[in-house]
């Protein structure tokens, strides 16, 4: 079905760090990624490049846990 949204999971080669991603949309691209786990173990929600252990971004706001 053209134009339908789907959930995608797996190693996303479209993202530079190649982490495990969960995406929702019409394709498995970085702009559709909802959650990523990088090879270094950082987790990002709403971002494809978490610089700390746990980063959440929403509409320009962000929160992180550097502990």
Secondary structure as the mmCIF struct_conf table of DSSP 4:
data_model
#
loop_
_struct_conf.conf_type_id
_struct_conf.id
_struct_conf.beg_label_comp_id
_struct_conf.beg_label_asym_id
_struct_conf.beg_label_seq_id
_struct_conf.end_label_comp_id
_struct_conf.end_label_asym_id
_struct_conf.end_label_seq_id
TURN_TY1_P TURN_TY1_P1 UNK A 2 UNK A 3
STRN STRN1 UNK A 6 UNK A 11
TURN_TY1_P TURN_TY1_P2 UNK A 13 UNK A 14
BEND BEND1 UNK A 15 UNK A 15
TURN_TY1_P TURN_TY1_P3 UNK A 16 UNK A 17
STRN STRN2 UNK A 20 UNK A 25
BEND BEND2 UNK A 26 UNK A 27
HELX_RH_3T_P HELX_RH_3T_P1 UNK A 30 UNK A 32
STRN STRN3 UNK A 33 UNK A 37
TURN_TY1_P TURN_TY1_P4 UNK A 39 UNK A 40
BEND BEND3 UNK A 41 UNK A 41
STRN STRN4 UNK A 43 UNK A 45
BEND BEND4 UNK A 46 UNK A 46
BEND BEND5 UNK A 48 UNK A 48
BEND BEND6 UNK A 52 UNK A 53
STRN STRN5 UNK A 54 UNK A 58
TURN_TY1_P TURN_TY1_P5 UNK A 59 UNK A 60
STRN STRN6 UNK A 61 UNK A 65
#
